[in-house]
């Protein structure tokens, strides 16, 4: 396993960079652009979906336990991840139910 440790760390670092860029695009980039242009003129950009989480998950299976906590935190931080997809779908489903009850 030691000979492949560099590969697993490389996957971890790649996943980390993708997750950080997704977070930047979703939150930090928005606030920087909003100061330059109006909300009406803001053009939303999206991150790279699922890839960062996938790379982190694959690497966490082979890396030592010291990587588990930061890796899990990064997975939760990914704004283009699976958990955000399910939260968004659930939100819109509940919103549609509430709107249909009002009709």
Secondary structure as UniProt FT lines:
FT   HELIX           2..4
FT   HELIX           5..23
FT   HELIX           24..28
FT   HELIX           29..36
FT   TURN            39..41
FT   TURN            49..50
FT   HELIX           51..62
FT   HELIX           66..77
FT   TURN            79..80
FT   HELIX           82..102
//
